[in-house]
C-alpha cells in the first residue's frame, strides 16, 4: 500500500486518531494564518476601522465557502467508506464525480456571491464609513471561492484515504506566501484591504493546485483511466445527497453568525473590532476540535466500511477525552494571557479590554464546544448526515433567540454578543450527545455495511 494511504481499520484507536489529527491541527492552524495575517496587518497598519471592515464580511464569506466544504466532506465520507470496504473502483468514481460537482458549485458560488456582496452588507447595517472597504474585501474573497472549493475537495479526499500530511506541506508553503504577499500588497503597494484579500486567494489557489498535482503523481487512486473519468450521475447524486445536509448545516451556522455580526454592528466600530479580533482567535481554538472531528470522521467511515462498529465507539470515547483535555488547557491560557493575545491584533485600549473579557468568557464553554465537533465527526462518518441539518437549525434558533433575548430583555448590552455564542454551544452540544445516545447512527451504519457487502459480491 502507498505511504500516501493509511488504513485505519487496524491498530490502537486513540493513537491512529491522534496521529492522523496532528498534521490536520498544524494544517488548519496554518490555514488560519491566512485570516490572522490579514487581520493583524490590517489592524496594525491600516487601523481598527479597516479591521472592522474586514470583520464585517467574515460570516458572509464563510456562508459561501461552507457550501463547498459540506460537499467536500460528503465526498470524503463516501471515499472513506468505499476504501474501508476495499471497493477500489468505487473510490475512483467518487473522486472524479465529486470533483465535477465541486467545480460546478464553486464557479456558480463565485459569480453569485460577488454580485450580492454590496446589497447584503448594506442589509446587515454595515456602517457607511467602512462599507466601501468591506465590499471590496468581500468581493475579492468571493471571486476566489473556486480556489477554496478546490482545496477543500482535494484535502477531504486525501484525508479520507488516510493522508493528512500532504495537505499540511502545501498549506505551510501557502501560508508563508500569504504573509509575504500581505506585507507587499498592503504596505509598499498600498492596496489596502483589497490587497490583503488578494493575497489570501492567491495563496489558497497555489495550495490547491500544488496538492492536486502532487496527488496525481503520488497517490494510486488518482491514476485514472478514461472509464474512471466518465461522468456518473448516480455517484454525483450520492455526493450531493451526503454532502448537502452538511453544507446546509454549515450554511445555517453561517446565517446565525451573520445575525450575530449584525448585532455586533449595532454597537459601533469599537465593539465590531473587538468582536472581529476575538472571532479570529476563536477560529484558532476551533482548529484542534475540527481536526479531531475530521480524524474521527475518516476513522468512522473506514471502520464502518470494514463492518467494525465496536472500534468506532472506542474511538469516539477516546477522542472526547482528548478534546476536553485541550479545552481545559486553553481555559487556563486565556485566563492568564487574554490581554496579551488581543494586543497582537489591536493597540486601542478599549478594544483590548472588551476582547480580553470576551475570551475569558468563551473559554469556559470549550468543553461543550468539543462535544459538538467530536460527535458530529462520528455521526457524519457513519452517514447520519440528516442530523447535521437539524443541528444547524438549532444553531440558528440558538444564536438568534439568545441574542434577541439577551439584548432586548436584559441589561447585558454588548456582553450579549459573546454570551449568545456560549449558550448556543451548550444547546447544540446537548443535542449532539442525545443523538449519539439514541443510536440512529448505528442503524445508518448497518445499512451502509449491508450495501457494501452487496457491492462486493
N, C-alpha and C positions, 0 to 999 in steps of 0.2 A: 504493500500500500504506500502511496506517495506520502512524503513527510508533510505535504500541504493538506492532508486529510487526517482527521482524528476520529477514531471510533470510540464513542462514549458509553457503549453498552457493556463494557467490562472494566473492572478495577474499582478502587475506592471512590465513592460518590463525591465526598467533600473535596478530596484532592483534585479530581477531574474538573469539578465546577470552579474551584478556586483558581487552578492553573489556567483554565480557559478564560476566566473573568479578568485576571490581572492584565493581560495585554489590552483587553477591552477597556478597563479602567484608564490605563495610560492613553489609549487612543481617544477615548471620549474626553479626557482632560485636555489633550492637545487640540481636539476639535473645538472645545470651549475657548481655547486661546484665540480663535477667530473673533469671538464676541468680546472676550476680555480685552484683547488688543485694541479693538475698535473703541470700546468704552473708555479704557484707560487713556488712550491717546487723545480721543475726542474730549474727554472730561478735563484732562490736564492742560492741553494745548489750545483747545478751541473754546472751553468754558462750560459751565454746568448747564447753560441753556441749550447748548448743542447736544450735550449728553441727554437732556430731557427729550430733545427731538428724536435722537436715536432710540431711546427707550420707548417712546410712544408707538413705535412701529413693531416692537418685538412680538406681541401677541398675534398681530395680523400675519406677519411673515411665518410664524410658527403654524398658524392655521393652514396656510397654503402648503407648507412643507410637510405637515402631518399626513396629508392625503397620500403623498408619495411614500412616506415612511411606513404607513399602515399596510400598503400594498406590498412593500418590500418585506415586511415582517411575515405577511401571509405567504409569500413565495418561499421564504426561508423555512417556514413550518412544513410546507409540502415537500421541499427538498430533503429536510432532515428526516421526515417520516419515511420517505421512499428510500433514502440511504440506509436507515436502520433496518429496513425490510429487505435490503440488498436488491432493490429494483433499479438497476443502473441505467437502463434506457429511460425509465420514468424520470430519474434525476435530470438527465439532459433535456428532456422535453419541458420540464418545469423551468429549468434555467433559461431556455430560449424563449419560451412564450411569456414568461414573466418580464423578460427584457422588452419584448414588444409592447406589453401593457404599460410598463413604466415609462417607456419613451413617449408613447402617445399621450399619456396623462401628464407627463412633465411639460411637454410642449404646450398643451392646452392650458394648464395652470399658469405657465409663464405669461401667456397672452392675456388671460382674464385678469390675473392679479395686478399686472402692470396698468391695465386700463382703469381698474376700480380703486387704485391706491388713494387718489386725492379725495373723491367723494366719501369714501369710507372713513378716512382720517378726519374729515370735517364732521361726519356723523358722530364720531367719538368725542367731539368737543375739544379737539386738539387746539391749544391756544394759537391765535393768529400770528403771534410773534415767532413761533417756531414751525408753523405749518409748512412753509416752502422747503425748509431743510428736511423736515420729516418726510414729505412727499418724495423728494429727490432720493433720500436714503432708501426708502422702501421700494421705489420703482427699480432702482439698480439691483437691489437684492432679489426682487421678483423676477427680473429678466434671467437671473441665474438659477431659477428653480430647476431647470433641466439638469444642471450640474449636480444639484442636491439630490435629485431623483436617481441619477446615475450612480453617485457614490453610495447612497442608501441601499440601492439594489445590489451592487457588487459586494458590499460589506455583509449584507444579510445572507447572500448565497454562500460566500466563503465561510461565514460563521456556522451556517447550517451543516457544512461539511467538516466542521471541527477546526478550521483555520482562523484563529483570532489574531495571529501575529502579522500576517501580510498587510491588512488594512492599517495596523499601527505604524509600520515602517513608512508608508506613504503619507500618513497623517502627520508624522513628525516633520517630514520634509515640507509638506504643505503649510504647516503651522509656522515654521521658520520663515517660509516665503511670505506668508500673510503679514507677519510682523514687519519684515523688511519693506514690503510694498506699502503697508500702512504709513510707516515713517516717511517714505519717499513721496507718496501721494498727498499726505496731509501737510507735511512741513515744506520741503523745497518747492514742490509743485503747487502748493496752496490750493488743493482741490476740495478742501473742507470735508463735510460728512460724506459727500459723494465719493471721494477718494477712498475713505475707509470702507464703504460698501463695495467699491470696485475691487479693492484688494482682497476682500473676502471671497467674492465669486470666482476670481481668477484662481485663487488658491484651492478652492473646492473643485474646480474643473480639472486642475492639474492632478489632484489626488485621485479623482475618479478615473481619468484616462489612464494614469500610471497603474492603478490597481487592476483595471480590466486587461490591459496589455500583458501584465505580469501573469494574471490568471490564465490567459490563453496559452502562454508559453510553458507554464509550470504545472497547472492542475489538469489531470487527465480528463476530468468531466467537462472541460472546456475545449477538448479536441472533438470538434463536431463535424459530422458528415452532412451531406446535402439533405438527407432524410431527417436528421436531427433539427436542421434549420427551418423545416417546413412549419407553417403556422397550424396550430391545433386549437380549434375553438373550445373543445372540451377542457384542455389544460388551461387555457386563458381564463375561461369562465370559473374554474376552480380557484385560480389565483385571486380573482376578483371576489369570489364568494367567501374565501377565508380572510382575505386582506381588507375587504370593505368594512366589516364591523370594527376592526382595529383602527382603520382610518377614521371611521365615524367617531370612535371613542376619543381619539386624539383631536379630532375636529371639535367635539363637544367641549373638551378641556380648553381648547384654544378660545372658543366662544366665551366660556366662563372667565378666562383670563382677560379677554378683550373688555368684558363688562367691568372687571376689577381695574383694568387700566383706565377706563372711563371714570370710575370712582376716584382713582388717584389724580386724574387730570383736574378734577373739580377743586382740589386742594392747592393748586398752583404749582409753579415750576420747582420750588424747593422740595416739596414732597415728591413730585414727579422724579426729580433727580435722585432722591434717597431711595425711592421705590425701584428705579432702574438699576442702581448700584446693588441693592440688596437682592434683586432678582438675578443679576449676573452671578453673584456669589452663590446664591441658592442653586443655580444651574450646575455649578461645580459640585456641590454637595449631592445633587441627584445622580451624578455620573457613576459612583460605585454601585448605587442601587440599580441603576439602569443596566450596568454591566452584569451584575448578578442576575437580573431579570433575563437578559439575553442568553447568558450561560445556562441558566436553568431551563429556558425555553428550548434551546438546542438539545440539552441533555434529555429533557422530557420527550421531545419529538423523536429522537433516535431510539430511546428505550421503548417508547410505545410502538414504534415500527418493529422493534425486536420482541414485542409482547412481554416486557419486563416491568409491570406496574409497581412491583414491590420496590424496585430501585428508584422509581420516580418519587414515591413517598419518602423514602430515606433521604434522597437528595433535597427534597423540599424542606424538610425539618432542619437539616444541617445548614442549608442556605439561609434560613430565617435567623439562626443563631449568629452567623457571620454578619448579616446585615444589621441586626440590632446592636451588636458589639461596635460596629462602625458608628452607628447613630449616637451611642453613648459617648464615644470618644470625641465626636465633633461637638457635642454639647459642652464638654469641658473646654475645648479650644475656643469656642465662641464666647463663653463667659469670661475668658481671660484676655482674648485678643480682638474682640469685635471692633473696637475703635481703630486699632492699627490696620486692620483689614480694610475698613471703609476708607482710610486715608490713601489707599492705593488708587482709588477712583476719583476722589474729590478732595478739595482743600477747604471748602466752606464749612465753618464750624457747625452751622445749623443743620446742614445736610448730614454731616458725620454723626451728630447727636441722634438724629432720627433713625438713620440707618443702623447705627450701633444697637439701639434699643430693639429694632426690628429683628436683627439677627439673634439676639438673646431670647426673644420670644419664640421665634420659629424653631430654634434648635431643640426646644423642649418637646417638640412633636415629631422628631425624626424617627422614632421607633414606629409610630403608626404609619408614617410615610414608607418605611422599609417594608411593612406588611403589604402595602398596596403593590409595590413593584415586584416583590418576590412571588406573591400569589398570582398576579397577572401573568408572570413568566410561566408558571406551571399551567395555568388554565389555557393560555394561548398555545403552548407547546402540545397540549392534549387535544387541541381542536375545539375547545369550549369558547369559541370566539364570540358567540352571541351575547355572552355576559359582558364583553368589552363595551358594547353599545349601551347596555343598561348602566354600567358603571360610569360611562361618560355622561349619561343623563344625570346621574346622581351628582357628579361634579358641577354640572351647570346649575342644578337646583341648589346645591350647597353654596356655591360662590355667590350666586345672585341673591338667594334667600337670606343667607347670613349677612351679606353686605347691606342689603336693604334694611334688615332688622337692626343691625348694629349702628349704622349711620343715622337712621331716622328715629330710632326708638331708644337710643342711649346717648350719653354724653361723651362717648369714647373718641369721637372725631376721627382724625387721621389714623389713629391706632386700629380702627375697624378694618382697614385695608389688610393688614397682616394677620389679625385675629381671624378674619374670614377664611384665609388660606389654611390656617391651623385647624379650625373646626371642620373644614371640608376634608382635609386629610383624615381626620378621625372618623368622619361619617363613611367615607369610601373604604377606609381600611377595615372597618367593621363589616361592611358589605362583602368585601373580598374573602374574609375569613369564613363568613357564613356560607358563601358559595362553595368554598373548598370543602367545608364540613358536610354540605348537602350531598356531595359525591356525584354530581351530574357529570363532572369531567371524566369520571371513570366509565360512565356509560358511553360518552363520546369516544373515549379511547378504545373501548371494546368494539365499537362499530368500525373504527379505523383498522384495528388489528384484524378483524374478520375480512374486511375488504382487501387488505394487503395479502392475506392468505389466499384469497380467490385469485388475485393478480399473479401470485407466484405459481399457481397451478397451471 
